Amino acid sequence: MYTDGILGCMEVPITQFRREMFALVNRALEGETITVAYKGKRLRIVPEIDPKTRFDRLTPLQIINPEFPNLEDVDMLPEMQREWEKDWDEQGLV
């Protein structure tokens, strides 16, 4: 049996998995990754994640400066476009 306490994963041979199936499944349901080794291959047992809860764990990130006066400033568009084209030309994308 191999256990990685840092990553929360455990590797067991198939025989041990057969003997301790319910205990190992309970550990997987608690969030630990269980890897079963069988004939040189590995199977991972992880709990199913509800897509709704996956997004609930995201941390909001402020990507727009709220103090910027106007995000739709039409006067800045030509300058921005020139800068994009200059960058793209330097990278050989145009």
FENGIDA-V115567 format. One record per backbone hydrogen bond with DSSP energy under -0.5 kcal/mol. NH is the residue of the N-H (numbers start at 1). CO is the residue of the C=O. E is the energy in kcal/mol with one decimal. If there is no record, write none. Layout:
nh=NH co=CO e=E
nh=NH co=CO e=E
This chain:
nh=2 co=11 e=-2.8
nh=4 co=9 e=-3.0
nh=5 co=3 e=-0.6
nh=8 co=4 e=-1.4
nh=9 co=4 e=-1.6
nh=10 co=33 e=-2.7
nh=11 co=2 e=-3.7
nh=12 co=35 e=-2.9
nh=14 co=37 e=-1.5
nh=17 co=13 e=-2.2
nh=18 co=14 e=-2.4
nh=19 co=15 e=-1.9
nh=20 co=16 e=-2.6
nh=21 co=18 e=-0.6
nh=24 co=20 e=-2.7
nh=25 co=21 e=-2.5
nh=26 co=22 e=-2.1
nh=27 co=23 e=-1.9
nh=28 co=24 e=-2.1
nh=29 co=25 e=-2.4
nh=30 co=26 e=-1.1
nh=31 co=28 e=-1.7
nh=32 co=27 e=-2.0
nh=33 co=8 e=-2.5
nh=34 co=32 e=-0.6
nh=34 co=45 e=-2.0
nh=35 co=10 e=-3.8
nh=35 co=33 e=-0.5
nh=36 co=43 e=-3.2
nh=37 co=12 e=-2.6
nh=37 co=35 e=-0.5
nh=38 co=41 e=-2.8
nh=41 co=38 e=-1.8
nh=43 co=36 e=-2.4
nh=45 co=34 e=-3.4
nh=46 co=44 e=-0.6
nh=47 co=28 e=-0.7
nh=50 co=48 e=-0.5
nh=53 co=50 e=-0.8
nh=54 co=50 e=-1.6
nh=55 co=51 e=-1.3
nh=56 co=52 e=-1.1
nh=57 co=53 e=-1.0
nh=57 co=54 e=-0.6
nh=58 co=55 e=-1.1
nh=60 co=58 e=-0.5
nh=63 co=61 e=-0.9
nh=66 co=64 e=-0.7
nh=68 co=65 e=-1.6
nh=73 co=70 e=-1.0
nh=74 co=72 e=-0.7
nh=76 co=73 e=-0.8
nh=77 co=73 e=-0.6
nh=77 co=74 e=-0.5
nh=78 co=74 e=-0.6
nh=80 co=76 e=-2.6
nh=81 co=77 e=-2.7
nh=82 co=78 e=-2.3
nh=83 co=79 e=-2.1
nh=84 co=80 e=-2.5
nh=85 co=81 e=-2.7
nh=86 co=82 e=-2.3
nh=87 co=83 e=-2.5
nh=88 co=84 e=-3.0
nh=89 co=85 e=-2.4
nh=90 co=86 e=-2.2
nh=91 co=87 e=-1.6
nh=92 co=89 e=-0.9
nh=93 co=88 e=-3.1
nh=94 co=88 e=-0.7
